[in-house]
Amino acid sequence: MCTINVLEGVVWLMRMARQVVLITGTPCVGKTSVARLLSERLNALHVNLTELAMRENLVLGRDEKRDTVVVDERRMKKVISRIVEGSEQTVIVDGHYAASVVPKKLATHVFVLRRNPVELRGFMEKAGFVGNKLWENLAAEILDVCLVEALRVYGSEKVCEIDVSGKSVNDVVTEIIEVLNGSRKCYVGVVDWLGKLEREGLLEEYLRI
């Protein structure tokens, strides 16, 4: 009797069907780690927006107040379009501003990663986030900024929200693959950090901006 590994079969089929998958979310939710492993599993082309901006000289300057670079989004859109349209592979794009630079017509799936703000704060502080940079990014997560932007650009039919709190990268990637192959439903509205923090008496501490 012949048996097959179901997951391997699914991955093989997905490699045959070219897709453009966005992994977005607040800084430190794990976008790049998830995108890299997902790309390996699907034999896909991985495009990290930060690396692309530096490699293609798409940086206009630096926002000293927020300690971040300012990207030329108009030129970035053109570069992204050229990469996607020129690739025969599935393309995985990761970055917190992905919704601003990947045209709606090109994206097939948009995954917004979410992380419990208490857990996220630990990741951010470990990464060196302090002061306004820390509180602004925590506020963005609490107030659903990346999710709202993704829904505004791509609509609910393409957007999936995934709570990564307490999960391994492997678990998150497996969940994404299950959504892509249709064995798991795609949901929006899976977290309510504002309500959770308020119930736990932590809202004032975490929402400082």
C-alpha positions in Angstrom: 0.0 0.0 0.0 1.4 3.4 -1.0 1.2 6.4 1.3 2.2 10.0 0.8 3.1 12.8 3.2 0.1 15.1 3.1 2.1 18.2 3.9 4.8 17.5 1.3 2.0 17.0 -1.2 0.5 20.3 -0.3 3.8 22.1 -0.6 4.4 20.6 -4.0 1.1 21.8 -5.3 1.7 25.3 -3.9 5.0 25.4 -5.6 3.2 24.9 -8.8 0.7 27.7 -8.2 2.5 31.0 -8.1 1.3 33.3 -5.3 2.3 36.6 -3.8 2.1 36.4 -0.1 2.6 39.4 2.2 3.8 39.1 5.8 3.2 42.3 7.7 2.7 43.6 11.2 4.3 45.7 13.9 8.1 45.6 14.3 9.2 42.6 16.4 6.2 40.4 15.8 8.4 38.0 13.9 7.7 38.8 10.2 11.1 38.1 8.8 11.7 34.8 10.7 8.3 33.6 9.5 8.8 34.8 6.0 12.2 33.1 5.7 10.9 29.7 6.9 7.8 30.0 4.8 9.9 30.7 1.8 12.0 27.6 2.5 8.9 25.5 2.8 7.4 26.7 -0.4 10.7 27.1 -2.4 9.6 30.7 -2.8 11.5 34.0 -3.4 11.8 36.0 -0.2 11.8 39.8 -0.4 12.6 41.6 2.8 11.6 45.3 2.3 14.3 46.7 4.5 17.1 44.8 2.7 15.6 45.7 -0.6 15.5 49.4 0.2 19.2 49.4 1.1 20.2 47.2 -1.9 18.3 49.2 -4.5 19.1 52.6 -2.9 15.5 53.4 -2.2 16.2 55.3 1.0 15.3 59.0 1.0 16.8 59.8 4.4 16.5 59.1 8.1 13.8 60.0 10.6 16.0 60.8 13.6 13.0 61.1 15.9 11.8 57.6 15.2 15.3 56.2 14.6 14.3 54.7 11.2 14.9 55.2 7.5 12.5 56.9 5.2 11.8 54.8 2.1 10.9 56.1 -1.4 7.6 54.3 -1.6 6.9 55.3 -5.2 10.1 53.8 -6.5 9.7 50.8 -4.1 6.4 50.0 -5.8 8.0 49.9 -9.2 10.9 47.7 -8.0 8.4 45.3 -6.2 6.2 45.1 -9.3 9.3 44.3 -11.5 10.4 41.5 -9.1 7.0 39.9 -8.8 6.2 40.1 -12.5 9.6 38.7 -13.4 9.4 35.7 -11.0 8.1 32.3 -11.8 8.2 31.4 -8.1 5.8 32.2 -5.3 7.0 35.5 -3.8 7.0 36.2 0.0 7.3 39.9 0.9 7.8 40.9 4.5 7.8 44.4 6.0 5.6 46.5 8.3 4.9 48.9 5.4 4.2 46.2 2.8 0.7 47.4 2.3 2.1 50.7 1.1 4.3 49.3 -1.6 2.8 46.1 -2.9 0.0 46.8 -5.4 -3.4 45.3 -4.6 -3.5 43.5 -8.0 -0.3 41.6 -7.3 -1.0 40.4 -3.7 -2.8 37.1 -3.4 -2.7 36.8 0.4 -1.9 39.2 3.2 -1.0 37.9 6.7 -1.0 40.4 9.5 1.0 38.9 12.5 -0.2 40.0 15.9 1.6 39.7 19.3 0.3 40.2 22.8 1.7 43.7 23.7 3.1 42.4 27.0 5.1 39.8 25.2 5.9 42.2 22.4 7.3 44.8 24.8 9.9 42.2 25.9 10.9 41.5 22.3 11.1 45.2 21.5 13.2 46.0 24.5 15.5 43.1 23.7 15.9 44.6 20.2 16.9 48.0 21.7 13.6 49.9 21.4 13.4 52.6 24.1 11.5 55.8 24.7 9.1 57.1 22.0 10.2 54.4 19.5 9.0 51.7 22.0 5.7 53.3 23.0 4.8 54.3 19.4 5.3 50.8 18.1 3.4 49.3 21.0 0.6 51.7 20.4 0.5 50.7 16.8 0.0 47.1 17.8 -2.6 47.9 20.5 -4.6 50.0 18.0 -4.4 47.6 15.1 -2.6 50.0 12.8 -1.1 47.4 10.4 -4.4 45.4 10.3 -6.4 48.5 9.5 -4.0 49.5 6.7 -4.0 46.0 5.2 -7.8 46.0 5.2 -8.0 49.4 3.7 -5.7 48.5 0.8 -6.5 44.8 0.1 -10.0 44.3 1.6 -11.1 41.5 3.9 -11.0 38.9 1.1 -7.2 38.9 1.0 -6.3 39.6 4.6 -5.7 37.1 7.4 -4.9 37.9 11.0 -2.7 35.5 12.9 -2.0 35.7 16.7 1.6 34.6 17.1 1.7 35.1 20.9 3.5 32.2 22.5 3.9 30.3 19.2 7.1 29.1 17.6 8.0 30.2 14.1 7.3 26.7 12.9 3.8 26.7 14.3 3.0 30.1 12.7 4.3 28.9 9.3 2.3 25.7 9.5 -0.8 27.8 10.2 -0.1 30.0 7.2 0.4 27.0 4.9 -2.9 25.6 6.1 -4.7 28.8 5.2 -3.0 28.9 1.8 -4.0 25.4 1.0 -7.6 25.9 2.2 -7.5 23.5 5.2 -7.7 26.4 7.7 -10.1 29.3 7.6 -8.8 32.9 7.3 -10.0 35.3 10.1 -9.9 39.0 10.9 -10.7 40.2 14.3 -8.9 37.5 16.3 -7.4 39.7 18.9 -8.5 42.7 21.0 -5.4 44.0 22.7 -7.2 47.3 23.8 -9.9 45.4 25.7 -7.4 42.8 27.1 -5.1 45.4 28.5 -8.0 47.4 29.9 -9.4 44.3 31.7 -5.9 43.5 33.1 -5.4 47.1 34.3 -2.4 47.6 32.0 -3.8 50.0 29.4 -2.5 53.2 30.9 1.0 51.6 31.3 1.2 50.4 27.7 -0.7 53.0 25.7 1.4 56.1 26.4 1.2 57.8 23.0 
